Amino acid sequence: MKSTALSILIGVLSATSLNAQEPETLVGDKVTHGGFGGPVLRLSRFNGQTGFMLGGHGGWIINRRFVIGGAAYGLLGNAIDVPYTPPAGQNVYLTFGYGGIELQYFERPLKLLHLTFSTLIGGGGADYRQGGGTQLTSTSAVFVVEPGAGIALNVSKKLRLSLSGSYRFVNGTDLSGLSNGDLGGPAAALSLDFGRF
């Protein structure tokens, strides 16, 4: 009788101990939500030349760390010369823009300085133009994947300043004289993000 009672007691204590242990999960029971958006200035290489892109990004922040959002960028000005000579002989320049879904991860986001990791997956287009913005070629649609990493500064509870680097992989270019590698390449970016982090 004593052994039976002891067995029951041990079984109850074991079950209670198992119930008290909480499983480790990627997302906890209490999920927080936030969001942000802001302008981004990028410096990158195109056809062996340096150019600026202006755009923006934003997204939905889950548990202060995970971001599901989007981004879009366009090449500024007419500074990128291309290997294409139109019949009129005028200078020709490149236009290029792309955007897509952007996934991000913030490492230790409550720290004054913290790391960020991102990947953009999307598409865009490029063409050749001459003075006055006259389009000389049909738009070449491209597929873009751009992983990156950076460091962010929590300026205030609703403002972050970030400096990041990335590498743009491009596929599908069919413009005369330009390869996928001429549109792809490394980039540095400065972003100002406003929101609820």
Solvent accessible surface area in square Angstrom, and as a share of the most:
residue,aa,sasa,rsa
1,M,196,0.88
2,K,179,0.76
3,S,80,0.52
4,T,78,0.45
5,A,59,0.45
6,L,102,0.51
7,S,73,0.47
8,I,110,0.56
9,L,98,0.49
10,I,98,0.50
11,G,40,0.38
12,V,84,0.48
13,L,108,0.54
14,S,56,0.36
15,A,51,0.40
16,T,80,0.47
17,S,59,0.38
18,L,124,0.62
19,N,121,0.62
20,A,77,0.60
21,Q,121,0.54
22,E,137,0.62
23,P,106,0.67
24,E,175,0.78
25,T,93,0.54
26,L,151,0.75
27,V,59,0.34
28,G,39,0.38
29,D,152,0.79
30,K,172,0.73
31,V,58,0.33
32,T,53,0.31
33,H,94,0.42
34,G,15,0.14
35,G,26,0.25
36,F,19,0.08
37,G,27,0.26
38,G,18,0.18
39,P,69,0.43
40,V,4,0.02
41,L,73,0.36
42,R,17,0.06
43,L,75,0.37
44,S,4,0.03
45,R,108,0.39
46,F,0,0.00
47,N,38,0.19
48,G,56,0.53
49,Q,50,0.22
50,T,69,0.40
51,G,5,0.05
52,F,99,0.41
53,M,0,0.00
54,L,91,0.45
55,G,21,0.20
56,G,27,0.26
57,H,27,0.12
58,G,18,0.17
59,G,21,0.20
60,W,121,0.43
61,I,2,0.01
62,I,28,0.14
63,N,32,0.16
64,R,103,0.38
65,R,83,0.30
66,F,61,0.25
67,V,3,0.02
68,I,89,0.45
69,G,19,0.18
70,G,29,0.28
71,A,10,0.08
72,A,58,0.45
73,Y,13,0.05
74,G,26,0.25
75,L,24,0.12
76,L,83,0.41
77,G,61,0.58
78,N,93,0.47
79,A,72,0.56
80,I,2,0.01
81,D,83,0.43
82,V,17,0.10
83,P,74,0.46
84,Y,67,0.26
85,T,114,0.66
86,P,6,0.04
87,P,146,0.92
88,A,74,0.57
89,G,52,0.50
90,Q,93,0.41
91,N,132,0.68
92,V,9,0.05
93,Y,30,0.11
94,L,1,0.00
95,T,37,0.22
96,F,8,0.03
97,G,22,0.22
98,Y,9,0.03
99,G,17,0.16
100,G,28,0.27
101,I,105,0.54
102,E,15,0.07
103,L,84,0.42
104,Q,21,0.09
105,Y,68,0.26
106,F,10,0.04
107,E,59,0.26
108,R,136,0.49
109,P,7,0.04
110,L,133,0.66
111,K,101,0.43
112,L,118,0.59
113,L,100,0.50
114,H,7,0.03
115,L,88,0.44
116,T,15,0.09
117,F,91,0.38
118,S,32,0.21
119,T,42,0.25
120,L,5,0.02
121,I,79,0.40
122,G,17,0.17
123,G,30,0.29
124,G,24,0.23
125,G,18,0.18
126,A,2,0.01
127,D,6,0.03
128,Y,0,0.00
129,R,68,0.25
130,Q,25,0.11
131,G,48,0.46
132,G,90,0.86
133,G,27,0.26
134,T,73,0.43
135,Q,82,0.36
136,L,51,0.25
137,T,28,0.16
138,S,93,0.60
139,T,80,0.46
140,S,3,0.02
141,A,79,0.62
142,V,11,0.06
143,F,104,0.43
144,V,0,0.00
145,V,43,0.25
146,E,8,0.04
147,P,53,0.34
148,G,19,0.18
149,A,49,0.38
150,G,13,0.12
151,I,76,0.39
152,A,2,0.01
153,L,60,0.30
154,N,32,0.16
155,V,77,0.44
156,S,62,0.40
157,K,187,0.79
158,K,144,0.61
159,L,41,0.20
160,R,10,0.04
161,L,65,0.32
162,S,16,0.10
163,L,106,0.53
164,S,40,0.26
165,G,34,0.33
166,S,24,0.16
167,Y,99,0.38
168,R,1,0.00
169,F,114,0.47
170,V,14,0.08
171,N,92,0.47
172,G,42,0.40
173,T,22,0.13
174,D,115,0.60
175,L,10,0.05
176,S,69,0.44
177,G,56,0.54
178,L,13,0.07
179,S,61,0.39
180,N,52,0.27
181,G,61,0.59
182,D,39,0.20
183,L,0,0.00
184,G,9,0.08
185,G,3,0.03
186,P,72,0.46
187,A,10,0.07
188,A,48,0.37
189,A,8,0.06
190,L,87,0.43
191,S,9,0.06
192,L,64,0.32
193,D,9,0.05
194,F,105,0.44
195,G,23,0.22
196,R,169,0.62
197,F,28,0.12
